[in-house]
């Protein structure tokens, strides 16, 4: 029972941190930063409440711009 409560509390903390991070920052910037520190595209999509495809496109665009 304690494990379930702990997991729920951790999930709520992640959601709260996501709200703080999302304020006044473009989604593409958040995706870049989260990817740069090691978040997987699927997890980024879950946290930002978007699709994994949107995240993948943003990451690919960033890589193309970085390469130029």
C-alpha positions in Angstrom: 0.0 0.0 0.0 2.8 2.4 0.9 4.5 1.9 -2.5 1.3 2.9 -4.4 1.0 6.1 -2.2 4.7 6.9 -2.8 4.4 6.4 -6.6 1.3 8.6 -6.7 3.1 11.4 -4.7 6.1 11.2 -7.1 3.9 11.4 -10.1 2.2 14.5 -8.7 5.6 16.1 -8.1 6.6 15.4 -11.7 3.3 17.0 -12.9 3.9 20.1 -10.7 7.4 20.5 -11.9 6.2 20.2 -15.5 3.7 23.0 -14.9 6.5 25.2 -13.5 8.8 24.5 -16.4 6.1 25.0 -19.0 5.3 28.6 -18.0 6.1 31.1 -20.7 8.4 28.7 -22.6 7.7 27.5 -26.2 7.0 23.8 -26.4 9.9 23.3 -28.9 12.3 24.8 -26.4 11.0 22.5 -23.6 11.4 19.5 -25.9 15.0 20.4 -26.8 16.0 20.9 -23.2 14.3 17.7 -22.0 15.9 15.7 -24.8 19.3 17.2 -24.0 19.2 16.0 -20.4 18.2 12.5 -21.4 14.4 12.3 -21.5 13.1 9.8 -24.1 10.6 11.3 -26.7 7.8 9.1 -25.3 8.2 10.5 -21.8 8.6 14.0 -23.0 5.2 13.6 -24.9 3.6 12.3 -21.7 4.8 15.1 -19.6 3.9 17.8 -22.1 0.7 16.2 -23.0 1.4 16.0 -26.7 2.1 13.2 -29.1 5.4 11.3 -29.5 5.4 12.3 -33.2 5.3 16.0 -32.3 8.2 15.5 -30.0 10.2 13.5 -32.7 9.6 16.2 -35.3 10.8 19.0 -32.9 13.9 17.0 -32.0 14.7 16.4 -35.7 14.2 20.1 -36.6 16.5 21.0 -33.8 19.2 18.6 -35.0 18.9 19.9 -38.5 19.3 23.5 -37.3 22.2 22.6 -35.1 23.9 20.9 -38.0 23.8 24.0 -40.2 
